[in-house]
């Protein structure tokens, strides 16, 4: 049967917040991300408000005692946000492409699998779980060009780059689900 994935909607995801935060620390505190402890704290605080976003969903692979991976997502609303990395996304895609391609689509915010959970298809299963929650399959995400592994992972699952992948000095890569193309 493999590892179970459980979906949590809205504020019910706070039940597993400690597990999500610890996995975030383990995955994003390591190379190539090197997220400092302050960033882990920011994720924990952000999670408490993200669960209030329309369509928020979290998926946990494993269980709270033995978590192996997670993903979080929500529906992108209009007007397109102007905090976090959203201005970079708008600059790279343009306001019209953002409106047509990203608004009303599911934004996959985080996807992480701890080292001992890798190689068993959990990342793909978590990503597919999120895509299954997307309106008409329309989903998008942002990753960092600093991680060729992450970029290759999404490409290998049929996600299409909405931004030019090798623009010098650009750190973000925006991906669209195959159905969004």
C-alpha positions, 0 to 999 in steps of 0.5 A: 500500500505504501505511505499514506497521504492525508489531506487537511483543509483550511484550519484543520491543517493546524493539527499537524503544524508541528510536523509540517514545521519540523519537515520544513526545517529539515528540508529547507534548512539544508542545501541548496535552500539553507533557510535560516532558523528565522525563516523556519519561524516565519513559515510557522507564523505564515502557516497560521494565516495561510490556512485562512486563504480560500481553498487552503489545503495541506497534504501530509505523507506519513503521520505526525509521529513519522512524517515523510513529506508535505505540500501546501496550496491555496487558490490564487485570488484577484487581485494578485498579491503584492507580498512575498515573491508575487512582485517577482512573478508579475515582473517575470510574466506580466500582469496579463499573463498572471491574470489569465494563467495564475488567478483562480488556479491552485498555487502550490506553495510548499512541497518537501520530502525529508531525506529518508522519504526520498526515492519512493515517489512521495514528491510525485504523489504529493504534487499529484494530490495537489493537482487533483485539488486544482480547478480544472487541473490548473495549478502553478508554483514557484521554485528557485533556479538555485536548485537544479534538482527541484527544477528537474523534478517539476520538468520531469512531471510534465510541468511547463516553465512559464518563465525563461529558465536561464535568464541571468540573475533570475532566481525564480522559476514559475511552473504551470501544471500540464493542464494549465499550459 
